[in-house]
Amino acid sequence: MKKLLFIAFACIAGKLHAQGQLGTMPADTVPAIINHTIENGTAKFSPQLRPLRPIAGAPAPYFTYFWEFGDGGFSFEKEPEHTYLDTGKFDVRLYATNNYDDGKRPPTRPKKLINKTPKKMMASAPVPSNMFQQGSSITLKNNCMPKPGDDMMILLGYRNKGENLRPNVAGTIAILYNDKEFTSNNFELAEARNYHGETATELKAIPSLAAASLRKQQVTKYYASAEPGITMGEIEELLEKEKLVVADQLKNFKSSKAWHFDKLAAGQENFVFLNFKTTPEMIKDTNATVRLTGVFLPDDPTLEKEAFGIELQIVASHDPNKMSIRQTRMSYRLTGKNRELTYKVRFQNTGKGPAKKVNVGVSISPVFDVNTIRVSKTKPEVKSCDSAYANQSCLSKIVGTDSVNFIFNNIYLPGTQQEGVDDADSTMGFVEYKIKFKEKPKKQPIYTRAAIIFDKNEPIYTNRATGRFRMGISPGIIVGYGFPIQSKSNNYLTQSNFTIGATISPYSTFGKYLQTELYFSSFRETAETRSITGIRKDTSVDAGKYLITSRTQTRSTKVTTINVVPVSLRWNFNTYFGAGVGALLALDINNTAKNNITYGLTGTNGTPDITVNALSEKISNSFSDIRTTFFADVVVGRVRVGPSLGLRYYYDPKTSASQMTTYVAWKL
């Protein structure tokens, strides 16, 4: 009896403990739970996920799914079925992405599945998937948009397409990532899982000796079996052409990973599962677009070498209705009236039924010329309504003074909650358009936003797509002349002086910015000149008798300084007027002091008068003194880029000396 009570108590305590843990566990940390049943090698899966948390004003939240079955199979359905052809243990993974939800994505934990009964199937041709574009040997597919600090799955698929007319194909596949356009790496490849015997290899524009030797062995092995008459010289030529193809693809990326495969049967499709970690240092602009490219290099050089690229928008939250700009950071020097920007508005029908009309309204910044708008791509792909027949699927473009509406008419866009719709891609669409500036814009952020209306529903608003200009560096030259105003002591501000130097600041800045200056100045101080006459004192020089009648002492200083403004705060109020404040550090790189004493002698007894230089002393010091002075100035002219005229006031609080300097500056 005691034993039964103990067991019952332990079960209840364990259950309460588990419930307590789940009850106190933050919802964002609850992992995706995989439920399954398996019979005769066929497994049925279903997810168990944390509750969704709606965002005020957004559509109803929902999950999208990506299943990895542990044998090379996958699915994007919510509750998929999968048949295992072999017995064994398989790691099943579920990647659930929360859309229109204010929390984090549920963590993924592999679940061990044991299949004891293999499924015996009749030999037949492989069933093609819908993952590849027509005529393509390689494809990429992502389960979600990249989010800084989160992870993302990429499917790298390759196949022996029918056009190859080869019973078996061998070659190399690769994934290229981390655009050189961005300073920081956007992705880290955490894990690559392959299920078809692919072996890691190296892919570089100029391969290492080991990689080049391995690639030559692979191609030579192919020719030894397929074309035994080919020469090594011909193989070298083929490899050189391949290097050019690889170099052309690699020039835009910093990172790559490659695998070699053998005996890919006709019609066979294989997939490599790539788990990418999106780095926290990923560019923070959440409407920027990053790229990944897959490369297919068959050993048989008569087959086509292919590349397949995808563009992914960096997001702050998983929302399928997004607006992005192709290049978020632009060079202002190269931006003019004819500069063309590319925008893309993505949308997804999350309803329970199909949408027949989608209206994408875009607000246009005043810097753009609305008359230059042209549509470059759409999904669904439709023609312009101007040339369409009655009731044909088409796109109409309605341009206003500060907006444009792209209207998809007579289309069929399924809803994610529609019965029988399992392919999330079929519920998505986009419009991509290009637009030019009216004239060279101000160097300020450019904001654009879209509203999407499905049929007669309420509009869904996207993020703001922000275009910004890179800072750029603007070197400049400065030449000035300074003159004293008031002084209670003798120092370098009490003397007139010339300056010449250079400035460095951001290129063509509107508003406030920081500037660094470095220039040289040279000036002379006459500290003391004293003459005494009427002296009647006997002396002798070279046996001659004289009377000392005068004594003149002159002391002077010449100083050359290097002046540094480590940083000053400046403000361009408009194109023609600016001001600034800062502190100047003046360092004497050469301080030369001269001390001369001259006597006037009157001869006696017919001896002629003479002048005698009794002392000529010169003392030089280098880097002898450093001083700090505060300044404020105003400048007029082409203050952003070009020539300008400035007036600067210096004040030394230590000596109360002050000086005005007028200068000419030219920013390049």
C-alpha positions in Angstrom: 0.0 0.0 0.0 2.8 2.4 0.9 4.5 1.6 -2.3 1.4 2.4 -4.4 0.9 5.7 -2.5 4.5 6.6 -3.2 4.3 5.9 -6.9 1.0 7.9 -7.2 2.5 10.8 -5.3 5.6 10.7 -7.5 3.5 10.8 -10.7 1.4 13.7 -9.5 4.4 15.6 -8.3 6.2 15.0 -11.6 3.2 16.2 -13.5 2.8 19.3 -11.4 6.5 20.0 -11.7 6.4 19.8 -15.5 3.3 22.0 -15.6 5.0 24.4 -13.3 8.0 24.5 -15.5 5.9 25.2 -18.6 3.8 27.7 -16.7 6.8 29.7 -15.6 8.8 29.2 -18.9 8.6 32.3 -21.1 6.5 31.6 -24.2 9.4 32.5 -26.5 11.5 29.7 -25.1 9.0 26.9 -25.6 10.4 24.6 -28.3 8.5 23.2 -31.2 7.2 19.8 -30.2 6.9 17.1 -32.9 4.1 14.6 -32.6 4.1 11.6 -35.0 2.7 8.2 -35.7 4.5 5.6 -38.0 3.1 2.6 -39.7 4.7 0.5 -42.4 7.4 3.1 -43.0 5.0 6.0 -43.4 5.1 8.6 -40.7 2.4 11.3 -40.1 3.6 14.4 -38.3 1.8 17.3 -36.5 3.3 20.3 -34.7 2.6 21.4 -31.1 3.5 25.1 -30.7 3.2 27.9 -28.3 0.1 30.2 -28.6 0.5 33.0 -31.1 0.4 36.6 -29.8 -1.4 39.1 -32.1 0.1 42.5 -33.0 -2.4 45.4 -32.6 -3.6 46.5 -36.1 -1.9 43.6 -37.9 -3.6 40.6 -39.6 -4.2 37.5 -37.6 -0.9 35.8 -36.7 0.0 32.3 -38.1 2.8 29.9 -38.3 4.6 28.7 -41.5 6.4 25.3 -41.4 9.5 23.6 -42.7 10.1 20.0 -41.9 13.4 18.1 -42.3 12.8 14.3 -42.1 16.4 13.2 -41.5 16.8 11.2 -44.8 17.0 14.0 -47.3 13.2 14.6 -47.5 11.4 17.7 -46.5 8.0 19.4 -46.5 6.5 22.9 -46.0 3.1 21.5 -45.0 1.6 21.9 -41.5 0.9 18.2 -41.0 2.9 16.2 -43.6 3.3 12.5 -44.3 6.6 11.0 -45.2 7.6 7.5 -46.3 11.0 6.1 -45.2 12.5 3.6 -47.6 15.1 2.4 -45.1 15.1 1.2 -41.5 17.1 3.1 -38.9 17.1 6.2 -36.7 16.3 9.6 -38.2 16.6 13.1 -36.7 13.4 15.0 -37.6 13.4 18.8 -37.3 10.6 21.3 -37.4 11.3 25.0 -38.1 8.2 27.0 -37.4 8.2 30.7 -38.3 5.7 33.0 -36.5 4.2 35.6 -38.8 2.5 38.8 -37.4 3.5 37.6 -34.0 5.4 39.8 -31.5 7.5 37.0 -30.0 10.5 35.0 -31.0 10.5 32.0 -33.3 10.0 28.7 -31.4 13.3 26.9 -30.9 14.0 23.8 -33.0 15.0 20.6 -31.3 15.6 17.4 -33.3 13.4 14.4 -32.5 14.8 10.9 -32.9 12.4 8.7 -35.0 13.0 4.9 -35.4 11.7 3.2 -38.5 11.7 -0.6 -38.1 9.7 -1.4 -41.3 11.2 -0.4 -44.7 8.7 0.6 -47.3 9.0 -1.6 -50.4 8.3 0.4 -53.5 8.2 -0.6 -57.2 11.2 0.9 -59.1 10.0 3.9 -61.1 11.3 7.2 -62.4 11.9 9.8 -59.7 8.9 12.1 -59.0 9.9 15.7 -59.8 9.3 18.4 -57.2 8.2 21.9 -57.9 11.4 23.4 -56.5 13.3 24.0 -59.7 12.7 26.5 -62.4 12.2 25.1 -65.8 15.5 24.2 -67.5 17.5 24.8 -64.3 19.9 22.3 -62.6 20.2 24.2 -59.3 17.9 26.0 -56.9 17.8 27.7 -53.5 14.8 27.9 -51.1 14.6 29.6 -47.7 12.2 28.9 -44.9 12.0 32.6 -43.8 13.6 36.0 -44.2 16.8 36.6 -42.3 16.4 38.3 -38.9 19.5 39.6 -37.0 20.4 37.2 -34.2 18.1 34.4 -35.5 18.7 31.4 -37.7 17.4 30.5 -41.2 17.3 27.3 -43.2 18.4 27.2 -46.9 17.7 24.3 -49.2 20.4 23.9 -51.8 18.9 21.6 -54.5 20.5 20.2 -57.6 19.4 17.7 -60.2 20.2 15.9 -63.4 17.6 17.5 -65.6 16.2 15.9 -68.7 18.0 18.3 -71.1 21.3 16.8 -70.1 20.6 13.5 -71.8 23.0 11.8 -69.4 22.3 8.7 -67.4 24.6 9.9 -64.7 26.2 13.3 -63.9 29.0 14.2 -61.5 30.1 17.7 -60.5 30.4 20.3 -57.9 27.7 22.4 -56.2 28.4 25.5 -54.0 26.6 28.1 -51.9 28.0 31.7 -52.0 27.0 34.1 -49.2 28.0 37.3 -47.3 27.9 40.1 -49.9 31.0 42.2 -50.2 28.7 45.2 -50.3 28.4 45.0 -46.5 31.3 45.4 -44.1 30.2 42.8 -41.6 29.3 39.2 -42.4 25.6 38.6 -42.5 25.6 34.9 -42.1 27.5 32.1 -40.4 27.1 28.6 -41.8 26.4 26.7 -38.5 25.8 23.3 -40.1 25.4 21.6 -43.5 23.5 18.3 -43.6 23.8 16.2 -46.7 22.2 12.7 -47.3 23.6 11.6 -50.7 27.3 11.1 -50.3 28.4 14.6 -51.2 32.0 15.4 -50.2 33.2 18.8 -49.1 35.6 20.4 -51.6 37.0 23.9 -52.1 35.7 26.6 -54.4 37.9 29.6 -55.1 38.5 31.9 -58.1 42.2 30.9 -57.9 42.2 27.5 -56.2 44.9 26.4 -53.8 47.3 23.7 -55.0 45.3 21.0 -53.1 42.0 22.2 -54.4 43.2 22.5 -58.0 44.7 19.1 -57.8 41.5 17.6 -56.5 39.4 19.3 -59.2 41.8 18.1 -61.9 41.4 14.5 -60.5 37.7 14.8 -60.6 37.5 16.0 -64.2 40.2 13.6 -65.4 38.4 10.7 -63.7 35.3 11.7 -65.7 37.1 11.8 -69.0 38.9 8.5 -68.3 35.5 6.8 -68.2 33.5 8.8 -70.7 36.0 10.4 -73.2 39.3 8.5 -72.9 40.7 10.2 -76.0 41.0 13.7 -74.4 44.4 15.2 -73.7 45.7 16.8 -70.5 46.1 20.0 -72.4 42.4 20.1 -73.2 41.5 19.3 -69.6 43.7 22.2 -68.4 41.9 24.5 -70.9 38.5 23.4 -69.7 39.5 23.9 -66.1 40.7 27.4 -66.9 37.3 28.3 -68.4 35.7 26.9 -65.3 37.9 29.2 -63.1 36.6 32.2 -65.0 33.0 31.2 -64.3 33.7 30.7 -60.6 35.6 34.0 -60.4 32.7 35.9 -62.0 30.3 34.5 -59.3 32.7 34.9 -56.4 33.5 38.5 -57.0 30.4 39.6 -55.1 30.8 37.4 -52.1 33.2 36.8 -49.2 32.2 33.3 -48.2 31.5 30.0 -50.0 31.0 26.3 -49.3 31.2 23.6 -51.9 30.6 19.8 -52.3 31.4 17.3 -55.0 28.8 14.7 -56.0 28.9 11.5 -58.2 26.4 9.4 -60.1 23.4 11.7 -60.1 20.9 9.6 -62.1 18.7 11.1 -64.8 15.8 13.0 -63.2 17.2 12.6 -59.7 16.9 15.6 -57.3 19.0 15.9 -54.2 19.1 18.6 -51.5 21.6 19.8 -49.0 20.2 21.4 -45.8 22.1 24.5 -44.7 21.5 26.0 -41.2 22.6 29.6 -41.3 23.0 31.8 -38.2 22.2 35.4 -39.0 24.8 37.4 -37.1 23.8 40.2 -34.6 26.2 42.4 -36.6 24.0 42.0 -39.7 23.3 45.3 -41.2 20.7 47.0 -39.0 18.7 48.4 -41.9 15.6 46.1 -41.9 14.7 46.9 -45.5 18.1 46.0 -46.9 18.4 43.1 -49.3 21.1 40.5 -49.1 21.9 37.8 -51.7 22.9 34.2 -51.8 23.9 32.3 -54.9 24.0 28.6 -55.7 26.5 27.3 -58.3 26.3 24.1 -60.4 29.6 23.0 -62.1 29.3 19.6 -63.9 32.5 17.6 -64.5 31.4 17.2 -68.1 32.3 20.5 -69.7 29.8 20.0 -72.5 27.0 20.5 -69.9 26.0 24.0 -68.9 27.5 25.6 -65.8 24.7 27.3 -63.9 24.1 29.8 -61.1 20.9 30.5 -59.2 20.5 33.5 -56.9 17.9 34.6 -54.4 17.5 38.0 -52.7 16.4 38.1 -49.1 15.2 41.1 -47.1 16.5 41.6 -43.6 13.6 41.9 -41.3 12.9 42.9 -37.7 9.9 40.6 -37.5 8.5 37.9 -39.7 5.9 39.7 -41.8 5.3 38.6 -45.4 4.1 42.1 -46.5 7.3 44.0 -46.9 8.8 46.8 -48.9 12.5 46.9 -49.7 15.0 48.9 -51.7 17.7 47.1 -53.7 20.6 49.3 -52.5 20.0 51.0 -49.1 23.4 52.7 -48.9 24.3 54.8 -51.9 27.3 56.9 -52.9 26.2 60.5 -52.9 29.0 61.6 -55.2 27.6 59.3 -57.9 23.9 60.2 -57.3 22.3 62.5 -59.8 19.2 63.1 -61.8 19.6 59.9 -63.8 20.3 57.6 -60.8 17.7 54.8 -60.8 16.6 53.1 -57.6 14.8 49.7 -57.5 12.0 49.0 -55.0 10.2 45.8 -54.3 6.9 45.3 -52.5 6.1 41.8 -51.3 2.6 40.6 -50.3 0.9 37.5 -49.2 -2.8 36.6 -49.1 -3.4 35.3 -45.5 -7.1 34.9 -45.9 -9.5 31.9 -46.2 -10.2 32.4 -49.9 -8.5 33.6 -53.0 -7.9 37.3 -53.9 -8.9 38.4 -57.4 -7.6 42.0 -57.0 -4.6 43.3 -55.2 -3.9 47.0 -55.0 -0.4 48.0 -54.0 -0.3 51.7 -53.1 3.1 53.3 -52.7 3.8 56.8 -51.3 6.5 58.5 -53.4 9.1 60.8 -51.8 9.2 64.3 -53.3 12.8 63.7 -54.5 11.5 61.3 -57.1 10.1 61.9 -60.6 6.9 59.9 -60.7 6.9 60.0 -64.5 10.0 57.8 -64.6 8.4 54.8 -62.8 8.6 51.6 -64.7 7.6 48.1 -63.6 10.5 45.6 -64.0 9.0 42.4 -62.5 5.8 41.1 -61.0 4.5 37.9 -59.4 2.0 36.8 -60.6 3.6 37.6 -63.9 1.0 39.7 -65.8 1.0 42.1 -68.7 0.0 45.7 -68.7 -3.7 46.4 -68.8 -3.1 48.9 -71.6 -2.5 45.9 -73.9 -4.7 43.3 -72.3 -8.0 42.0 -73.7 -11.2 42.1 -71.7 -11.1 40.3 -68.4 -7.4 39.2 -68.9 -5.1 39.1 -65.9 -3.2 42.4 -66.0 -1.5 45.1 -64.1 -2.6 48.7 -64.2 -0.4 51.6 -63.0 -2.1 54.8 -61.7 0.4 57.6 -61.0 -0.5 60.6 -58.8 1.6 63.6 -57.7 3.1 61.8 -54.7 1.9 58.2 -55.0 1.5 55.3 -57.4 -0.9 52.4 -57.3 0.0 49.1 -58.9 -3.3 47.1 -59.3 -3.3 43.4 -60.1 -6.7 42.7 -61.8 -8.4 39.4 -62.5 -5.8 37.3 -60.8 -6.1 34.2 -58.6 -4.0 34.5 -55.5 -4.8 31.7 -53.0 -5.1 32.3 -49.3 -2.9 30.6 -46.7 -6.0 29.5 -44.8 -7.8 28.3 -47.9 -8.7 24.6 -48.0 -6.3 22.5 -50.0 -3.6 25.2 -50.2 -0.3 23.8 -48.9 2.2 25.7 -51.0 3.0 29.0 -49.2 4.7 30.3 -52.3 1.5 30.3 -54.3 -0.1 32.7 -51.8 2.7 35.3 -52.3 3.3 38.0 -54.9 5.3 41.1 -55.5 5.8 44.1 -57.7 9.2 45.5 -58.4 9.7 48.9 -59.9 12.4 51.4 -60.8 12.3 55.2 -60.4 14.6 58.1 -61.0 15.3 61.4 -59.1 13.9 64.8 -60.2 17.4 66.3 -59.6 20.3 65.6 -57.3 18.6 65.2 -53.9 19.6 66.5 -50.5 21.9 64.1 -48.6 19.1 63.0 -46.3 17.3 59.6 -45.8 14.6 58.8 -48.3 11.5 57.1 -46.9 8.9 55.1 -48.8 6.0 53.0 -47.6 3.3 50.9 -49.2 -0.3 49.9 -48.4 -1.7 46.6 -49.7 -5.4 46.0 -50.2 -6.7 42.5 -51.1 -10.0 42.8 -52.8 -12.2 45.0 -50.6 -10.4 44.3 -47.3 -8.8 46.8 -45.0 -5.3 48.0 -46.1 -2.2 46.3 -44.7 0.7 48.7 -44.2 4.3 47.7 -44.8 7.5 48.8 -43.1 9.2 52.0 -44.3 11.8 51.3 -46.9 14.6 53.7 -46.2 17.3 54.7 -48.6 20.4 56.3 -47.1 23.6 57.8 -48.5 27.0 56.5 -47.3 29.0 59.1 -45.4 31.8 59.5 -47.9 35.0 61.5 -47.2 35.4 65.2 -48.3 39.0 66.4 -48.1 39.5 70.2 -48.2 42.2 72.9 -48.2 42.2 76.0 -46.0 44.3 79.2 -46.3 43.9 82.0 -43.7 45.3 85.2 -42.2 44.9 86.0 -38.5 45.2 89.3 -36.7 45.0 90.1 -33.0 42.0 91.8 -31.3 43.0 92.2 -27.6 45.7 90.8 -25.4 47.0 91.2 -21.9 50.2 89.3 -22.6 52.6 88.4 -25.3 51.7 85.1 -27.0 51.0 83.7 -30.4 47.5 85.2 -30.6 49.0 88.7 -30.4 50.7 88.6 -33.7 49.4 88.5 -37.3 50.1 85.2 -39.0 49.3 83.1 -42.1 47.9 79.6 -42.0 47.6 76.8 -44.6 46.3 73.4 -44.1 43.7 70.7 -44.8 40.3 69.6 -43.5 38.5 66.2 -43.5 34.7 65.9 -43.1 31.8 63.9 -44.4 31.0 64.5 -48.0 28.3 67.1 -48.8 26.6 67.1 -45.5 23.2 68.7 -44.7 22.7 69.6 -41.1 25.2 68.9 -38.3 28.5 67.0 -38.8 32.0 66.6 -37.4 35.2 68.0 -39.0 38.9 67.5 -38.4 41.5 70.1 -39.3 45.3 70.2 -39.6 47.3 73.2 -40.7 50.6 75.1 -40.2 51.1 78.8 -39.2 54.2 80.9 -38.9 54.5 84.3 -37.1 57.1 86.5 -35.4 56.9 88.1 -32.0 59.2 91.1 -31.2 59.3 90.9 -27.4 61.8 93.8 -26.7 63.9 96.4 -28.4 65.7 98.8 -26.0 68.2 101.6 -26.8 70.3 103.7 -24.4 72.2 106.8 -25.6 74.3 109.5 -23.9 76.6 107.1 -22.3 80.1 108.6 -21.6 82.2 105.7 -20.6 85.8 105.0 -21.8 86.7 101.8 -23.4 89.3 100.4 -25.9 89.0 98.3 -28.9 92.2 96.9 -30.7 94.3 99.5 -28.8 92.0 102.3 -29.9 90.4 104.7 -27.4 86.6 105.1 -27.5 83.7 106.4 -25.6 80.6 104.3 -25.3 77.7 106.5 -26.5 74.8 104.0 -27.0 73.6 100.5 -26.2 70.9 98.7 -28.2 69.4 95.3 -27.1 66.9 93.5 -29.4 65.2 90.3 -28.4 62.8 88.5 -30.9 61.0 85.2 -31.3 59.9 83.3 -34.4 57.5 80.5 -33.9 56.2 77.9 -36.4 53.2 75.9 -35.1 51.2 72.9 -36.2 47.5 73.4 -35.4 45.2 70.5 -34.9 41.4 70.6 -34.5 40.8 67.0 -33.4 37.1 67.4 -33.9 34.8 70.4 -34.3 31.0 70.4 -34.4 29.7 72.2 -37.5 26.3 72.8 -39.0 25.3 73.5 -42.6 22.1 75.5 -42.4 21.7 75.3 -46.2 23.9 75.1 -49.2 25.4 78.6 -48.7 25.6 79.3 -45.0 27.2 77.3 -42.1 28.8 77.7 -38.7 30.9 75.8 -36.2 32.5 75.6 -32.8 35.5 73.7 -31.5 38.9 73.7 -29.8 42.3 74.1 -31.4 45.5 72.5 -30.1 48.6 74.5 -31.2 52.0 72.8 -30.9 55.2 74.7 -31.4 57.3 72.6 -33.8 60.0 75.3 -33.9 60.5 78.1 -31.4 63.6 80.3 -32.2 64.6 83.1 -29.8 67.3 85.7 -30.8 69.1 88.1 -28.4 71.4 90.8 -29.9 73.3 93.6 -28.0 75.1 96.3 -30.1 77.3 99.2 -28.7 77.9 102.6 -30.5 81.5 103.8 -29.9 82.8 107.3 -30.6 86.5 107.5 -31.2 88.9 110.0 -29.4 92.1 111.6 -30.6 91.0 111.2 -34.3 89.9 107.6 -34.0 86.8 107.0 -36.3 83.4 106.0 -34.8 82.6 102.2 -34.9 79.7 99.8 -34.0 80.4 96.7 -32.0 78.1 93.7 -31.8 78.8 92.4 -28.4 76.2 89.5 -28.2 74.4 87.5 -30.9 72.6 84.7 -29.2 70.2 82.2 -30.9 68.2 79.6 -29.0 66.0 77.0 -30.8 63.5 74.6 -29.2 61.4 72.0 -31.0 58.0 70.8 -29.8 58.4 73.1 -26.8 54.9 74.2 -26.0 51.3 73.2 -26.6 48.3 75.5 -26.1 44.5 75.0 -26.2 42.3 77.7 -27.8 38.5 77.7 -28.3 36.9 79.1 -31.4 33.6 79.8 -33.2 33.2 80.7 -36.8 30.7 81.4 -39.6 31.2 80.5 -43.3 29.4 81.6 -46.5 29.7 80.3 -50.0 29.5 76.7 -51.3 29.7 75.3 -47.7 28.9 71.7 -48.5 31.2 71.2 -51.5 33.2 73.9 -53.2 34.8 77.3 -52.3 33.7 79.3 -49.2 34.8 82.2 -47.1 35.0 82.1 -43.3 35.5 84.3 -40.3 36.8 82.6 -37.1 37.2 84.0 -33.6 39.8 82.5 -31.3 39.9 82.9 -27.5 42.6 81.7 -25.1 41.0 81.6 -21.6 44.4 81.2 -19.9 45.8 84.6 -21.2 42.5 86.3 -22.3 44.1 86.8 -25.7 41.9 86.7 -28.8 42.3 86.8 -32.5 40.2 86.9 -35.6 41.1 84.9 -38.7 39.6 85.2 -42.1 40.1 82.2 -44.4 39.2 80.6 -47.7 38.3 76.9 -47.8 37.6 74.6 -50.6 35.9 71.2 -50.0 36.4 68.5 -52.6 
